[in-house]
Amino acid sequence: MNTITDLIKAFMILVNAGGIFRIITLIFSTINDPDSKETNFRRGRNVILFMILTILIYSLKDSILKYYQ
């Protein structure tokens, strides 16, 4: 069980780091090409939504596991 927990924690770190990297990339892309501002804004919103959903699912999983222990 510890191995699975460690893998889940590593996955969460990867999701957050990847999301932050993607947002920074979108910011630089918007600076270089102001015409794509609307598209990059929507992409950034989707990245943030994905990060929030993964954190929410992870928190729910922890709550359910602690409740049934």
mmCIF file as Biopython writes it, N, C-alpha, C and O atoms, coordinates in Angstrom:
data_model
#
loop_
_atom_site.group_PDB
_atom_site.id
_atom_site.type_symbol
_atom_site.label_atom_id
_atom_site.label_alt_id
_atom_site.label_comp_id
_atom_site.label_asym_id
_atom_site.label_entity_id
_atom_site.label_seq_id
_atom_site.pdbx_PDB_ins_code
_atom_site.Cartn_x
_atom_site.Cartn_y
_atom_site.Cartn_z
_atom_site.occupancy
_atom_site.B_iso_or_equiv
_atom_site.auth_seq_id
_atom_site.auth_asym_id
_atom_site.pdbx_PDB_model_num
ATOM 1   N N  . MET A ? 1  ? 0.821   -1.194 0.000   1.0 0.0 1  A 1 
ATOM 2   C CA . MET A ? 1  ? 0.000   0.000  0.000   1.0 0.0 1  A 1 
ATOM 3   C C  . MET A ? 1  ? 0.866   1.259  0.000   1.0 0.0 1  A 1 
ATOM 4   O O  . MET A ? 1  ? 0.479   2.280  -0.569  1.0 0.0 1  A 1 
ATOM 5   N N  . ASN A ? 2  ? 2.038   1.188  0.639   1.0 0.0 2  A 1 
ATOM 6   C CA . ASN A ? 2  ? 2.913   2.358  0.672   1.0 0.0 2  A 1 
ATOM 7   C C  . ASN A ? 2  ? 3.430   2.706  -0.718  1.0 0.0 2  A 1 
ATOM 8   O O  . ASN A ? 2  ? 3.597   3.881  -1.047  1.0 0.0 2  A 1 
ATOM 9   N N  . THR A ? 3  ? 3.683   1.686  -1.530  1.0 0.0 3  A 1 
ATOM 10  C CA . THR A ? 3  ? 4.164   1.944  -2.886  1.0 0.0 3  A 1 
ATOM 11  C C  . THR A ? 3  ? 3.103   2.668  -3.708  1.0 0.0 3  A 1 
ATOM 12  O O  . THR A ? 3  ? 3.416   3.600  -4.449  1.0 0.0 3  A 1 
ATOM 13  N N  . ILE A ? 4  ? 1.857   2.243  -3.580  1.0 0.0 4  A 1 
ATOM 14  C CA . ILE A ? 4  ? 0.769   2.888  -4.313  1.0 0.0 4  A 1 
ATOM 15  C C  . ILE A ? 4  ? 0.592   4.322  -3.835  1.0 0.0 4  A 1 
ATOM 16  O O  . ILE A ? 4  ? 0.384   5.225  -4.646  1.0 0.0 4  A 1 
ATOM 17  N N  . THR A ? 5  ? 0.670   4.538  -2.537  1.0 0.0 5  A 1 
ATOM 18  C CA . THR A ? 5  ? 0.545   5.889  -1.989  1.0 0.0 5  A 1 
ATOM 19  C C  . THR A ? 5  ? 1.669   6.782  -2.486  1.0 0.0 5  A 1 
ATOM 20  O O  . THR A ? 5  ? 1.438   7.941  -2.830  1.0 0.0 5  A 1 
ATOM 21  N N  . ASP A ? 6  ? 2.877   6.251  -2.525  1.0 0.0 6  A 1 
ATOM 22  C CA . ASP A ? 6  ? 4.010   7.032  -3.037  1.0 0.0 6  A 1 
ATOM 23  C C  . ASP A ? 6  ? 3.834   7.365  -4.517  1.0 0.0 6  A 1 
ATOM 24  O O  . ASP A ? 6  ? 4.163   8.469  -4.951  1.0 0.0 6  A 1 
ATOM 25  N N  . LEU A ? 7  ? 3.319   6.413  -5.286  1.0 0.0 7  A 1 
ATOM 26  C CA . LEU A ? 7  ? 3.070   6.666  -6.705  1.0 0.0 7  A 1 
ATOM 27  C C  . LEU A ? 7  ? 1.993   7.732  -6.908  1.0 0.0 7  A 1 
ATOM 28  O O  . LEU A ? 7  ? 2.103   8.570  -7.803  1.0 0.0 7  A 1 
ATOM 29  N N  . ILE A ? 8  ? 0.961   7.696  -6.081  1.0 0.0 8  A 1 
ATOM 30  C CA . ILE A ? 8  ? -0.102  8.698  -6.183  1.0 0.0 8  A 1 
ATOM 31  C C  . ILE A ? 8  ? 0.435   10.080 -5.837  1.0 0.0 8  A 1 
ATOM 32  O O  . ILE A ? 8  ? 0.104   11.062 -6.502  1.0 0.0 8  A 1 
ATOM 33  N N  . LYS A ? 9  ? 1.264   10.160 -4.798  1.0 0.0 9  A 1 
ATOM 34  C CA . LYS A ? 9  ? 1.857   11.455 -4.427  1.0 0.0 9  A 1 
ATOM 35  C C  . LYS A ? 9  ? 2.775   11.973 -5.533  1.0 0.0 9  A 1 
ATOM 36  O O  . LYS A ? 9  ? 2.784   13.168 -5.827  1.0 0.0 9  A 1 
ATOM 37  N N  . ALA A ? 10 ? 3.541   11.078 -6.141  1.0 0.0 10 A 1 
ATOM 38  C CA . ALA A ? 10 ? 4.414   11.486 -7.242  1.0 0.0 10 A 1 
ATOM 39  C C  . ALA A ? 10 ? 3.586   11.958 -8.436  1.0 0.0 10 A 1 
ATOM 40  O O  . ALA A ? 10 ? 3.955   12.920 -9.109  1.0 0.0 10 A 1 
ATOM 41  N N  . PHE A ? 11 ? 2.477   11.287 -8.696  1.0 0.0 11 A 1 
ATOM 42  C CA . PHE A ? 11 ? 1.588   11.699 -9.785  1.0 0.0 11 A 1 
ATOM 43  C C  . PHE A ? 11 ? 1.005   13.081 -9.526  1.0 0.0 11 A 1 
ATOM 44  O O  . PHE A ? 11 ? 0.904   13.893 -10.446 1.0 0.0 11 A 1 
ATOM 45  N N  . MET A ? 12 ? 0.621   13.353 -8.288  1.0 0.0 12 A 1 
ATOM 46  C CA . MET A ? 12 ? 0.069   14.667 -7.946  1.0 0.0 12 A 1 
ATOM 47  C C  . MET A ? 12 ? 1.119   15.761 -8.124  1.0 0.0 12 A 1 
ATOM 48  O O  . MET A ? 12 ? 0.810   16.848 -8.614  1.0 0.0 12 A 1 
ATOM 49  N N  . ILE A ? 13 ? 2.343   15.478 -7.732  1.0 0.0 13 A 1 
ATOM 50  C CA . ILE A ? 13 ? 3.419   16.458 -7.920  1.0 0.0 13 A 1 
ATOM 51  C C  . ILE A ? 13 ? 3.644   16.701 -9.408  1.0 0.0 13 A 1 
ATOM 52  O O  . ILE A ? 13 ? 3.833   17.840 -9.835  1.0 0.0 13 A 1 
ATOM 53  N N  . LEU A ? 14 ? 3.622   15.631 -10.193 1.0 0.0 14 A 1 
ATOM 54  C CA . LEU A ? 14 ? 3.795   15.760 -11.642 1.0 0.0 14 A 1 
ATOM 55  C C  . LEU A ? 14 ? 2.670   16.558 -12.289 1.0 0.0 14 A 1 
ATOM 56  O O  . LEU A ? 14 ? 2.923   17.376 -13.173 1.0 0.0 14 A 1 
ATOM 57  N N  . VAL A ? 15 ? 1.437   16.330 -11.860 1.0 0.0 15 A 1 
ATOM 58  C CA . VAL A ? 15 ? 0.297   17.061 -12.418 1.0 0.0 15 A 1 
ATOM 59  C C  . VAL A ? 15 ? 0.429   18.547 -12.118 1.0 0.0 15 A 1 
ATOM 60  O O  . VAL A ? 15 ? 0.229   19.380 -13.003 1.0 0.0 15 A 1 
ATOM 61  N N  . ASN A ? 16 ? 0.762   18.886 -10.878 1.0 0.0 16 A 1 
ATOM 62  C CA . ASN A ? 16 ? 0.890   20.293 -10.509 1.0 0.0 16 A 1 
ATOM 63  C C  . ASN A ? 16 ? 2.072   20.956 -11.205 1.0 0.0 16 A 1 
ATOM 64  O O  . ASN A ? 16 ? 1.956   22.083 -11.687 1.0 0.0 16 A 1 
ATOM 65  N N  . ALA A ? 17 ? 3.197   20.271 -11.261 1.0 0.0 17 A 1 
ATOM 66  C CA . ALA A ? 17 ? 4.370   20.848 -11.929 1.0 0.0 17 A 1 
ATOM 67  C C  . ALA A ? 17 ? 4.111   21.015 -13.425 1.0 0.0 17 A 1 
ATOM 68  O O  . ALA A ? 17 ? 4.481   22.033 -14.010 1.0 0.0 17 A 1 
ATOM 69  N N  . GLY A ? 18 ? 3.485   20.030 -14.038 1.0 0.0 18 A 1 
ATOM 70  C CA . GLY A ? 18 ? 3.162   20.123 -15.456 1.0 0.0 18 A 1 
ATOM 71  C C  . GLY A ? 18 ? 2.162   21.230 -15.748 1.0 0.0 18 A 1 
ATOM 72  O O  . GLY A ? 18 ? 2.273   21.927 -16.756 1.0 0.0 18 A 1 
ATOM 73  N N  . GLY A ? 19 ? 1.184   21.389 -14.863 1.0 0.0 19 A 1 
ATOM 74  C CA . GLY A ? 19 ? 0.203   22.456 -15.035 1.0 0.0 19 A 1 
ATOM 75  C C  . GLY A ? 19 ? 0.832   23.833 -14.928 1.0 0.0 19 A 1 
ATOM 76  O O  . GLY A ? 19 ? 0.525   24.723 -15.720 1.0 0.0 19 A 1 
ATOM 77  N N  . ILE A ? 20 ? 1.704   24.009 -13.958 1.0 0.0 20 A 1 
ATOM 78  C CA . ILE A ? 20 ? 2.390   25.294 -13.797 1.0 0.0 20 A 1 
ATOM 79  C C  . ILE A ? 20 ? 3.283   25.569 -14.999 1.0 0.0 20 A 1 
ATOM 80  O O  . ILE A ? 20 ? 3.324   26.692 -15.503 1.0 0.0 20 A 1 
ATOM 81  N N  . PHE A ? 21 ? 3.996   24.550 -15.456 1.0 0.0 21 A 1 
ATOM 82  C CA . PHE A ? 21 ? 4.849   24.712 -16.636 1.0 0.0 21 A 1 
ATOM 83  C C  . PHE A ? 21 ? 4.016   25.077 -17.865 1.0 0.0 21 A 1 
ATOM 84  O O  . PHE A ? 21 ? 4.420   25.928 -18.657 1.0 0.0 21 A 1 
ATOM 85  N N  . ARG A ? 22 ? 2.860   24.442 -18.025 1.0 0.0 22 A 1 
ATOM 86  C CA . ARG A ? 22 ? 1.987   24.732 -19.171 1.0 0.0 22 A 1 
ATOM 87  C C  . ARG A ? 22 ? 1.466   26.167 -19.107 1.0 0.0 22 A 1 
ATOM 88  O O  . ARG A ? 22 ? 1.411   26.848 -20.131 1.0 0.0 22 A 1 
ATOM 89  N N  . ILE A ? 23 ? 1.087   26.629 -17.926 1.0 0.0 23 A 1 
ATOM 90  C CA . ILE A ? 23 ? 0.595   27.999 -17.787 1.0 0.0 23 A 1 
ATOM 91  C C  . ILE A ? 23 ? 1.697   28.997 -18.114 1.0 0.0 23 A 1 
ATOM 92  O O  . ILE A ? 23 ? 1.447   29.996 -18.789 1.0 0.0 23 A 1 
ATOM 93  N N  . ILE A ? 24 ? 2.914   28.739 -17.643 1.0 0.0 24 A 1 
ATOM 94  C CA . ILE A ? 24 ? 4.040   29.633 -17.955 1.0 0.0 24 A 1 
ATOM 95  C C  . ILE A ? 24 ? 4.301   29.641 -19.462 1.0 0.0 24 A 1 
ATOM 96  O O  . ILE A ? 24 ? 4.563   30.695 -20.042 1.0 0.0 24 A 1 
ATOM 97  N N  . THR A ? 25 ? 4.229   28.469 -20.092 1.0 0.0 25 A 1 
ATOM 98  C CA . THR A ? 25 ? 4.410   28.390 -21.542 1.0 0.0 25 A 1 
ATOM 99  C C  . THR A ? 25 ? 3.334   29.187 -22.278 1.0 0.0 25 A 1 
ATOM 100 O O  . THR A ? 25 ? 3.628   29.870 -23.260 1.0 0.0 25 A 1 
ATOM 101 N N  . LEU A ? 26 ? 2.103   29.101 -21.810 1.0 0.0 26 A 1 
ATOM 102 C CA . LEU A ? 26 ? 1.017   29.853 -22.440 1.0 0.0 26 A 1 
ATOM 103 C C  . LEU A ? 26 ? 1.200   31.359 -22.261 1.0 0.0 26 A 1 
ATOM 104 O O  . LEU A ? 26 ? 0.877   32.132 -23.163 1.0 0.0 26 A 1 
ATOM 105 N N  . ILE A ? 27 ? 1.712   31.778 -21.113 1.0 0.0 27 A 1 
ATOM 106 C CA . ILE A ? 27 ? 1.973   33.205 -20.887 1.0 0.0 27 A 1 
ATOM 107 C C  . ILE A ? 27 ? 3.018   33.704 -21.873 1.0 0.0 27 A 1 
ATOM 108 O O  . ILE A ? 27 ? 2.839   34.755 -22.490 1.0 0.0 27 A 1 
ATOM 109 N N  . PHE A ? 28 ? 4.109   32.957 -22.027 1.0 0.0 28 A 1 
ATOM 110 C CA . PHE A ? 28 ? 5.145   33.368 -22.977 1.0 0.0 28 A 1 
ATOM 111 C C  . PHE A ? 28 ? 4.630   33.341 -24.418 1.0 0.0 28 A 1 
ATOM 112 O O  . PHE A ? 28 ? 4.998   34.190 -25.230 1.0 0.0 28 A 1 
ATOM 113 N N  . SER A ? 29 ? 3.790   32.374 -24.724 1.0 0.0 29 A 1 
ATOM 114 C CA . SER A ? 29 ? 3.209   32.303 -26.061 1.0 0.0 29 A 1 
ATOM 115 C C  . SER A ? 29 ? 2.311   33.511 -26.330 1.0 0.0 29 A 1 
ATOM 116 O O  . SER A ? 29 ? 2.296   34.040 -27.441 1.0 0.0 29 A 1 
ATOM 117 N N  . THR A ? 30 ? 1.571   33.939 -25.324 1.0 0.0 30 A 1 
ATOM 118 C CA . THR A ? 30 ? 0.718   35.114 -25.465 1.0 0.0 30 A 1 
ATOM 119 C C  . THR A ? 30 ? 1.547   36.380 -25.628 1.0 0.0 30 A 1 
ATOM 120 O O  . THR A ? 30 ? 1.171   37.271 -26.389 1.0 0.0 30 A 1 
ATOM 121 N N  . ILE A ? 31 ? 2.658   36.467 -24.929 1.0 0.0 31 A 1 
ATOM 122 C CA . ILE A ? 31 ? 3.541   37.631 -25.065 1.0 0.0 31 A 1 
ATOM 123 C C  . ILE A ? 31 ? 4.106   37.697 -26.480 1.0 0.0 31 A 1 
ATOM 124 O O  . ILE A ? 31 ? 4.186   38.776 -27.067 1.0 0.0 31 A 1 
ATOM 125 N N  . ASN A ? 32 ? 4.499   36.552 -27.028 1.0 0.0 32 A 1 
ATOM 126 C CA . ASN A ? 32 ? 5.082   36.522 -28.373 1.0 0.0 32 A 1 
ATOM 127 C C  . ASN A ? 32 ? 4.052   36.714 -29.479 1.0 0.0 32 A 1 
ATOM 128 O O  . ASN A ? 32 ? 4.368   37.279 -30.526 1.0 0.0 32 A 1 
ATOM 129 N N  . ASP A ? 33 ? 2.829   36.253 -29.259 1.0 0.0 33 A 1 
ATOM 130 C CA . ASP A ? 33 ? 1.785   36.360 -30.280 1.0 0.0 33 A 1 
ATOM 131 C C  . ASP A ? 33 ? 0.490   36.859 -29.630 1.0 0.0 33 A 1 
ATOM 132 O O  . ASP A ? 33 ? -0.344  36.048 -29.229 1.0 0.0 33 A 1 
ATOM 133 N N  . PRO A ? 34 ? 0.310   38.169 -29.519 1.0 0.0 34 A 1 
ATOM 134 C CA . PRO A ? 34 ? -0.881  38.717 -28.853 1.0 0.0 34 A 1 
ATOM 135 C C  . PRO A ? 34 ? -2.199  38.352 -29.540 1.0 0.0 34 A 1 
ATOM 136 O O  . PRO A ? 34 ? -3.257  38.433 -28.917 1.0 0.0 34 A 1 
ATOM 137 N N  . ASP A ? 35 ? -2.151  37.956 -30.805 1.0 0.0 35 A 1 
ATOM 138 C CA . ASP A ? 35 ? -3.380  37.586 -31.509 1.0 0.0 35 A 1 
ATOM 139 C C  . ASP A ? 35 ? -3.998  36.298 -30.962 1.0 0.0 35 A 1 
ATOM 140 O O  . ASP A ? 35 ? -5.202  36.083 -31.098 1.0 0.0 35 A 1 
ATOM 141 N N  . SER A ? 36 ? -3.192  35.452 -30.352 1.0 0.0 36 A 1 
ATOM 142 C CA . SER A ? 36 ? -3.701  34.181 -29.819 1.0 0.0 36 A 1 
ATOM 143 C C  . SER A ? 36 ? -4.063  34.289 -28.338 1.0 0.0 36 A 1 
ATOM 144 O O  . SER A ? 36 ? -4.105  33.282 -27.632 1.0 0.0 36 A 1 
ATOM 145 N N  . LYS A ? 37 ? -4.320  35.494 -27.875 1.0 0.0 37 A 1 
ATOM 146 C CA . LYS A ? 37 ? -4.611  35.705 -26.454 1.0 0.0 37 A 1 
ATOM 147 C C  . LYS A ? 37 ? -5.855  34.933 -26.008 1.0 0.0 37 A 1 
ATOM 148 O O  . LYS A ? 37 ? -5.840  34.278 -24.966 1.0 0.0 37 A 1 
ATOM 149 N N  . GLU A ? 38 ? -6.927  35.010 -26.793 1.0 0.0 38 A 1 
ATOM 150 C CA . GLU A ? 38 ? -8.178  34.344 -26.421 1.0 0.0 38 A 1 
ATOM 151 C C  . GLU A ? 38 ? -8.003  32.822 -26.363 1.0 0.0 38 A 1 
ATOM 152 O O  . GLU A ? 38 ? -8.487  32.179 -25.432 1.0 0.0 38 A 1 
ATOM 153 N N  . THR A ? 39 ? -7.326  32.254 -27.337 1.0 0.0 39 A 1 
ATOM 154 C CA . THR A ? 39 ? -7.096  30.810 -27.363 1.0 0.0 39 A 1 
ATOM 155 C C  . THR A ? 39 ? -6.245  30.373 -26.180 1.0 0.0 39 A 1 
ATOM 156 O O  . THR A ? 39 ? -6.550  29.379 -25.520 1.0 0.0 39 A 1 
ATOM 157 N N  . ASN A ? 40 ? -5.180  31.115 -25.915 1.0 0.0 40 A 1 
ATOM 158 C CA . ASN A ? 40 ? -4.312  30.761 -24.794 1.0 0.0 40 A 1 
ATOM 159 C C  . ASN A ? 40 ? -5.021  30.939 -23.460 1.0 0.0 40 A 1 
ATOM 160 O O  . ASN A ? 40 ? -4.759  30.192 -22.518 1.0 0.0 40 A 1 
ATOM 161 N N  . PHE A ? 41 ? -5.913  31.914 -23.367 1.0 0.0 41 A 1 
ATOM 162 C CA . PHE A ? 41 ? -6.687  32.096 -22.140 1.0 0.0 41 A 1 
ATOM 163 C C  . PHE A ? 41 ? -7.572  30.879 -21.888 1.0 0.0 41 A 1 
ATOM 164 O O  . PHE A ? 41 ? -7.655  30.392 -20.761 1.0 0.0 41 A 1 
ATOM 165 N N  . ARG A ? 42 ? -8.235  30.385 -22.939 1.0 0.0 42 A 1 
ATOM 166 C CA . ARG A ? 42 ? -9.079  29.194 -22.786 1.0 0.0 42 A 1 
ATOM 167 C C  . ARG A ? 42 ? -8.248  27.969 -22.424 1.0 0.0 42 A 1 
ATOM 168 O O  . ARG A ? 42 ? -8.663  27.158 -21.596 1.0 0.0 42 A 1 
ATOM 169 N N  . ARG A ? 43 ? -7.088  27.832 -23.035 1.0 0.0 43 A 1 
ATOM 170 C CA . ARG A ? 43 ? -6.211  26.701 -22.710 1.0 0.0 43 A 1 
ATOM 171 C C  . ARG A ? 43 ? -5.745  26.779 -21.258 1.0 0.0 43 A 1 
ATOM 172 O O  . ARG A ? 43 ? -5.716  25.767 -20.558 1.0 0.0 43 A 1 
ATOM 173 N N  . GLY A ? 44 ? -5.388  27.959 -20.814 1.0 0.0 44 A 1 
ATOM 174 C CA . GLY A ? 44 ? -4.968  28.137 -19.422 1.0 0.0 44 A 1 
ATOM 175 C C  . GLY A ? 44 ? -6.090  27.827 -18.454 1.0 0.0 44 A 1 
ATOM 176 O O  . GLY A ? 44 ? -5.867  27.221 -17.406 1.0 0.0 44 A 1 
ATOM 177 N N  . ARG A ? 45 ? -7.304  28.245 -18.805 1.0 0.0 45 A 1 
ATOM 178 C CA . ARG A ? 45 ? -8.457  27.945 -17.964 1.0 0.0 45 A 1 
ATOM 179 C C  . ARG A ? 45 ? -8.674  26.437 -17.868 1.0 0.0 45 A 1 
ATOM 180 O O  . ARG A ? 45 ? -8.995  25.922 -16.797 1.0 0.0 45 A 1 
ATOM 181 N N  . ASN A ? 46 ? -8.499  25.730 -18.983 1.0 0.0 46 A 1 
ATOM 182 C CA . ASN A ? 46 ? -8.655  24.275 -18.975 1.0 0.0 46 A 1 
ATOM 183 C C  . ASN A ? 46 ? -7.583  23.603 -18.122 1.0 0.0 46 A 1 
ATOM 184 O O  . ASN A ? 46 ? -7.863  22.622 -17.432 1.0 0.0 46 A 1 
ATOM 185 N N  . VAL A ? 47 ? -6.366  24.121 -18.165 1.0 0.0 47 A 1 
ATOM 186 C CA . VAL A ? 47 ? -5.282  23.559 -17.348 1.0 0.0 47 A 1 
ATOM 187 C C  . VAL A ? 47 ? -5.602  23.742 -15.866 1.0 0.0 47 A 1 
ATOM 188 O O  . VAL A ? 47 ? -5.444  22.814 -15.073 1.0 0.0 47 A 1 
ATOM 189 N N  . ILE A ? 48 ? -6.049  24.936 -15.500 1.0 0.0 48 A 1 
ATOM 190 C CA . ILE A ? 48 ? -6.384  25.202 -14.099 1.0 0.0 48 A 1 
ATOM 191 C C  . ILE A ? 48 ? -7.550  24.325 -13.656 1.0 0.0 48 A 1 
ATOM 192 O O  . ILE A ? 48 ? -7.544  23.806 -12.540 1.0 0.0 48 A 1 
ATOM 193 N N  . LEU A ? 49 ? -8.548  24.155 -14.517 1.0 0.0 49 A 1 
ATOM 194 C CA . LEU A ? 49 ? -9.681  23.294 -14.201 1.0 0.0 49 A 1 
ATOM 195 C C  . LEU A ? 49 ? -9.226  21.851 -13.988 1.0 0.0 49 A 1 
ATOM 196 O O  . LEU A ? 49 ? -9.683  21.191 -13.054 1.0 0.0 49 A 1 
ATOM 197 N N  . PHE A ? 50 ? -8.339  21.361 -14.838 1.0 0.0 50 A 1 
ATOM 198 C CA . PHE A ? 50 ? -7.814  20.004 -14.687 1.0 0.0 50 A 1 
ATOM 199 C C  . PHE A ? 50 ? -7.056  19.852 -13.368 1.0 0.0 50 A 1 
ATOM 200 O O  . PHE A ? 50 ? -7.205  18.845 -12.676 1.0 0.0 50 A 1 
ATOM 201 N N  . MET A ? 51 ? -6.239  20.859 -13.019 1.0 0.0 51 A 1 
ATOM 202 C CA . MET A ? 51 ? -5.486  20.788 -11.769 1.0 0.0 51 A 1 
ATOM 203 C C  . MET A ? 51 ? -6.427  20.781 -10.565 1.0 0.0 51 A 1 
ATOM 204 O O  . MET A ? 51 ? -6.205  20.035 -9.612  1.0 0.0 51 A 1 
ATOM 205 N N  . ILE A ? 52 ? -7.466  21.599 -10.603 1.0 0.0 52 A 1 
ATOM 206 C CA . ILE A ? 52 ? -8.434  21.643 -9.504  1.0 0.0 52 A 1 
ATOM 207 C C  . ILE A ? 52 ? -9.156  20.308 -9.378  1.0 0.0 52 A 1 
ATOM 208 O O  . ILE A ? 52 ? -9.351  19.811 -8.269  1.0 0.0 52 A 1 
ATOM 209 N N  . LEU A ? 53 ? -9.551  19.726 -10.500 1.0 0.0 53 A 1 
ATOM 210 C CA . LEU A ? 53 ? -10.249 18.439 -10.455 1.0 0.0 53 A 1 
ATOM 211 C C  . LEU A ? 53 ? -9.360  17.327 -9.902  1.0 0.0 53 A 1 
ATOM 212 O O  . LEU A ? 53 ? -9.832  16.490 -9.132  1.0 0.0 53 A 1 
ATOM 213 N N  . THR A ? 54 ? -8.090  17.304 -10.280 1.0 0.0 54 A 1 
ATOM 214 C CA . THR A ? 54 ? -7.211  16.256 -9.752  1.0 0.0 54 A 1 
ATOM 215 C C  . THR A ? 54 ? -6.999  16.423 -8.253  1.0 0.0 54 A 1 
ATOM 216 O O  . THR A ? 54 ? -6.967  15.433 -7.523  1.0 0.0 54 A 1 
ATOM 217 N N  . ILE A ? 55 ? -6.856  17.654 -7.785  1.0 0.0 55 A 1 
ATOM 218 C CA . ILE A ? 55 ? -6.697  17.890 -6.349  1.0 0.0 55 A 1 
ATOM 219 C C  . ILE A ? 55 ? -7.972  17.509 -5.605  1.0 0.0 55 A 1 
ATOM 220 O O  . ILE A ? 55 ? -7.908  16.937 -4.517  1.0 0.0 55 A 1 
ATOM 221 N N  . LEU A ? 56 ? -9.124  17.822 -6.180  1.0 0.0 56 A 1 
ATOM 222 C CA . LEU A ? 56 ? -10.401 17.480 -5.566  1.0 0.0 56 A 1 
ATOM 223 C C  . LEU A ? 56 ? -10.578 15.969 -5.464  1.0 0.0 56 A 1 
ATOM 224 O O  . LEU A ? 56 ? -10.990 15.461 -4.421  1.0 0.0 56 A 1 
ATOM 225 N N  . ILE A ? 57 ? -10.272 15.256 -6.531  1.0 0.0 57 A 1 
ATOM 226 C CA . ILE A ? 57 ? -10.403 13.797 -6.518  1.0 0.0 57 A 1 
ATOM 227 C C  . ILE A ? 57 ? -9.447  13.182 -5.501  1.0 0.0 57 A 1 
ATOM 228 O O  . ILE A ? 57 ? -9.816  12.249 -4.788  1.0 0.0 57 A 1 
ATOM 229 N N  . TYR A ? 58 ? -8.222  13.699 -5.430  1.0 0.0 58 A 1 
ATOM 230 C CA . TYR A ? 58 ? -7.247  13.194 -4.469  1.0 0.0 58 A 1 
ATOM 231 C C  . TYR A ? 58 ? -7.724  13.434 -3.036  1.0 0.0 58 A 1 
ATOM 232 O O  . TYR A ? 58 ? -7.591  12.556 -2.184  1.0 0.0 58 A 1 
ATOM 233 N N  . SER A ? 59 ? -8.274  14.606 -2.769  1.0 0.0 59 A 1 
ATOM 234 C CA . SER A ? 59 ? -8.777  14.916 -1.431  1.0 0.0 59 A 1 
ATOM 235 C C  . SER A ? 59 ? -9.964  14.034 -1.073  1.0 0.0 59 A 1 
ATOM 236 O O  . SER A ? 59 ? -10.074 13.565 0.060   1.0 0.0 59 A 1 
ATOM 237 N N  . LEU A ? 60 ? -10.849 13.809 -2.032  1.0 0.0 60 A 1 
ATOM 238 C CA . LEU A ? 60 ? -11.990 12.930 -1.792  1.0 0.0 60 A 1 
ATOM 239 C C  . LEU A ? 60 ? -11.535 11.510 -1.485  1.0 0.0 60 A 1 
ATOM 240 O O  . LEU A ? 60 ? -12.082 10.858 -0.596  1.0 0.0 60 A 1 
ATOM 241 N N  . LYS A ? 61 ? -10.542 11.034 -2.216  1.0 0.0 61 A 1 
ATOM 242 C CA . LYS A ? 61 ? -10.016 9.693  -1.979  1.0 0.0 61 A 1 
ATOM 243 C C  . LYS A ? 61 ? -9.461  9.579  -0.566  1.0 0.0 61 A 1 
ATOM 244 O O  . LYS A ? 61 ? -9.711  8.592  0.127   1.0 0.0 61 A 1 
ATOM 245 N N  . ASP A ? 62 ? -8.707  10.593 -0.138  1.0 0.0 62 A 1 
ATOM 246 C CA . ASP A ? 62 ? -8.152  10.575 1.214   1.0 0.0 62 A 1 
ATOM 247 C C  . ASP A ? 62 ? -9.253  10.599 2.272   1.0 0.0 62 A 1 
ATOM 248 O O  . ASP A ? 62 ? -9.171  9.885  3.271   1.0 0.0 62 A 1 
ATOM 249 N N  . SER A ? 63 ? -10.271 11.410 2.057   1.0 0.0 63 A 1 
ATOM 250 C CA . SER A ? 63 ? -11.377 11.499 3.014   1.0 0.0 63 A 1 
ATOM 251 C C  . SER A ? 63 ? -12.111 10.173 3.129   1.0 0.0 63 A 1 
ATOM 252 O O  . SER A ? 63 ? -12.447 9.741  4.232   1.0 0.0 63 A 1 
ATOM 253 N N  . ILE A ? 64 ? -12.361 9.533  2.007   1.0 0.0 64 A 1 
ATOM 254 C CA . ILE A ? 64 ? -13.071 8.250  2.022   1.0 0.0 64 A 1 
ATOM 255 C C  . ILE A ? 64 ? -12.228 7.179  2.697   1.0 0.0 64 A 1 
ATOM 256 O O  . ILE A ? 64 ? -12.752 6.392  3.486   1.0 0.0 64 A 1 
ATOM 257 N N  . LEU A ? 65 ? -10.930 7.135  2.403   1.0 0.0 65 A 1 
ATOM 258 C CA . LEU A ? 65 ? -10.069 6.132  3.032   1.0 0.0 65 A 1 
ATOM 259 C C  . LEU A ? 65 ? -9.974  6.337  4.539   1.0 0.0 65 A 1 
ATOM 260 O O  . LEU A ? 65 ? -9.990  5.361  5.289   1.0 0.0 65 A 1 
ATOM 261 N N  . LYS A ? 66 ? -9.876  7.574  4.995   1.0 0.0 66 A 1 
ATOM 262 C CA . LYS A ? 66 ? -9.804  7.839  6.437   1.0 0.0 66 A 1 
ATOM 263 C C  . LYS A ? 66 ? -11.124 7.524  7.125   1.0 0.0 66 A 1 
ATOM 264 O O  . LYS A ? 66 ? -11.129 7.083  8.275   1.0 0.0 66 A 1 
ATOM 265 N N  . TYR A ? 67 ? -12.235 7.741  6.447   1.0 0.0 67 A 1 
ATOM 266 C CA . TYR A ? 67 ? -13.541 7.466  7.029   1.0 0.0 67 A 1 
ATOM 267 C C  . TYR A ? 67 ? -13.733 5.972  7.265   1.0 0.0 67 A 1 
ATOM 268 O O  . TYR A ? 67 ? -14.289 5.577  8.289   1.0 0.0 67 A 1 
ATOM 269 N N  . TYR A ? 68 ? -13.286 5.148  6.339   1.0 0.0 68 A 1 
ATOM 270 C CA . TYR A ? 68 ? -13.515 3.715  6.442   1.0 0.0 68 A 1 
ATOM 271 C C  . TYR A ? 68 ? -12.395 2.952  7.140   1.0 0.0 68 A 1 
ATOM 272 O O  . TYR A ? 68 ? -12.430 1.722  7.173   1.0 0.0 68 A 1 
ATOM 273 N N  . GLN A ? 69 ? -11.414 3.636  7.692   1.0 0.0 69 A 1 
ATOM 274 C CA . GLN A ? 69 ? -10.350 2.920  8.414   1.0 0.0 69 A 1 
ATOM 275 C C  . GLN A ? 69 ? -10.773 2.588  9.814   1.0 0.0 69 A 1 
ATOM 276 O O  . GLN A ? 69 ? -10.005 1.987  10.565  1.0 0.0 69 A 1 
#
